[in-house]
Amino acid sequence: MKIRGMELMTLAEAARFLRISKSTIYRECKRGHLRTLRFGGVVRVQPEDLRRFVAQAARRTSQPDKETR
């Protein structure tokens, strides 16, 4: 869907794009890790927010675990 040059994706489209399950996308949205736009009962994601989500996830997983002693 495009609105005046702004492309929006459904959560199912975002899940397919990332090759993850829809339940994972919904969970990340609920946790606040992926920003969504809501129009009544319709939920959409901007590709820019999806790219930001991937970059943040990459940073979280690339940080070394803290050792406990």
C-alpha positions as CSV (number, residue, x, y, z in Angstrom):
1,M,0.0,0.0,0.0
2,K,1.3,3.5,-0.8
3,I,0.0,6.8,0.5
4,R,1.5,9.8,-1.2
5,G,4.9,8.2,-1.7
6,M,4.8,6.4,1.6
7,E,4.9,2.7,1.3
8,L,3.3,0.6,4.1
9,M,3.4,-3.1,4.7
10,T,1.1,-5.4,6.4
11,L,2.5,-7.5,9.3
12,A,2.1,-10.6,7.1
13,E,4.2,-8.9,4.3
14,A,6.8,-7.8,6.9
15,A,7.0,-11.4,8.2
16,R,7.4,-12.8,4.6
17,F,10.1,-10.1,3.9
18,L,12.1,-11.1,6.9
19,R,11.3,-14.8,6.5
20,I,10.0,-15.2,10.0
21,S,6.6,-16.3,11.3
22,K,3.7,-13.9,11.7
23,S,3.6,-14.7,15.4
24,T,7.2,-13.5,15.8
25,I,6.3,-10.2,14.1
26,Y,3.2,-9.7,16.3
27,R,5.3,-10.5,19.4
28,E,8.0,-8.0,18.5
29,C,5.3,-5.4,17.9
30,K,3.7,-6.1,21.2
31,R,7.1,-5.8,22.9
32,G,7.6,-2.4,21.3
33,H,10.6,-3.6,19.2
34,L,8.9,-2.8,15.9
35,R,7.0,0.4,15.4
36,T,3.5,0.1,13.8
37,L,0.9,2.4,12.5
38,R,-2.7,1.7,13.4
39,F,-5.7,2.8,11.4
40,G,-8.8,1.5,13.3
41,G,-8.3,-2.3,13.2
42,V,-5.6,-2.1,10.5
43,V,-1.9,-2.4,11.4
44,R,0.9,-1.4,9.0
45,V,4.7,-1.1,9.1
46,Q,6.8,1.4,7.3
47,P,9.8,-0.2,5.5
48,E,12.1,2.4,7.3
49,D,10.9,1.1,10.7
50,L,11.4,-2.5,9.5
51,R,15.0,-1.7,8.6
52,R,15.5,0.0,12.0
53,F,14.1,-3.1,13.7
54,V,16.6,-5.4,11.8
55,A,19.5,-3.1,12.6
56,Q,18.6,-3.0,16.3
57,A,18.2,-6.8,16.4
58,A,21.6,-7.2,14.8
59,R,23.2,-4.9,17.5
60,R,21.5,-6.9,20.3
61,T,22.7,-10.2,19.0
62,S,26.2,-9.0,18.2
63,Q,26.9,-7.7,21.7
64,P,29.0,-10.2,23.7
65,D,27.3,-11.8,26.7
66,K,28.4,-10.5,30.1
67,E,30.1,-13.1,32.1
68,T,28.9,-13.9,35.5
69,R,31.4,-14.8,38.2
